Amino acid sequence: MPPSRSTSGDRLTGDLARAAASWLSFVLALGLSGVALAAARSAGASGDALRAVPAAVVLAVTVPLVLAAHGRSRWQSVLGMRRPVLVLAGAALGLGAAGLVLLADHLAGGARGFAVTGVDVPVLLLWLVVTLALAAALEAVPEELALRGGVFGGMRGHLPGWLAGLVTTAAFVLAPAAAIWATAQLGEWLGVAVPAATFAPGGQDPVSYAVLLAAFGVVLLLVRAVVGSVWACVGYHLAFLVVNRLLLGDPATTGLSLRTGEGAELLVMAYLVLTAAVLGVVLLRRRGGRR
């Protein structure tokens, strides 16, 4: 017997509520992390210890709330928490796309193209360990679980895939602005002086930042659609962050001295586009095979 209309409606309402709860959990975690960061800074924390504070808060708040909202029976089917080893596949995809783009830039740019000019191995290894740990806790794990897991997974059974993806990407782009508001409100309620914040970190142009977030969000959805596991999204997310921070970071901190031509930020968009093209072809071939 097919499910009644009321049963289907209840299921839709429940899934959309869980998707919304996933996003709100992540925004709340970001808001709390901003307050915790301000409090830790005023207490004299600095360096990696200071960076660890928001990372610990976001991970500790987001993950339990999202898992609780969806229930254990939905962790694999809806959240996509299948086969954690697929984090390596996502990372390989991200590193491969970035490597191809950087190699092409090097070959096309001659003396002005991308090149490694120096390596401090101990500093680089330490930087990689710290960066991977902090990026996983602050960004990759909570963001992917909440957005490509909870939001997208909660909606895709009721909405067309493209619409569920559009809503998920919009939620991803709006999360930083919502978190800024949450930080301001929580700081006021808790009596913590919160520094002024902007939509885009590090003084970046808000429009460019929003475009980058949207492109990144689309690629991560394609990773989820092709691989079927949110762990692959975590791996790609980590690879993306590490490459970007090496490419645009301070050699004294990263241990890797690089030479790039003008507009190095365009290389970031280039390997996102390359990844999207490859995954798009895979999806089209799959659909063609099903027909």
Buried (B, 14 or more C-beta within 10 A) or exposed (E): EEEEEEEEEEEBEEBBEBBBBBBBBBBBBBBBBBBBBBBBBEEEBEEEEBBBBBBBBBBBBBBEBBBEBBEEEBBEEBBBBBBEEBBEBBBBBBBBBBEBBBEBBBEEBEEEBBBEEEEBEEBBEBBBEBBBBBBBBBBBBBBBBBBBBBBBBBBBEBBEEEEBBBBBBEBBBBBBBBBBEBBBEBBEEEEBEBEEBEBBEEEBEEEEBBEBBBBBBBBBBBBBBBBEBBBBBBBBBBBBBBBBBBBBBEBEEBBBEBBBBEEBBEBBBBBBBBBBEBBBEBEEEEEEEEE
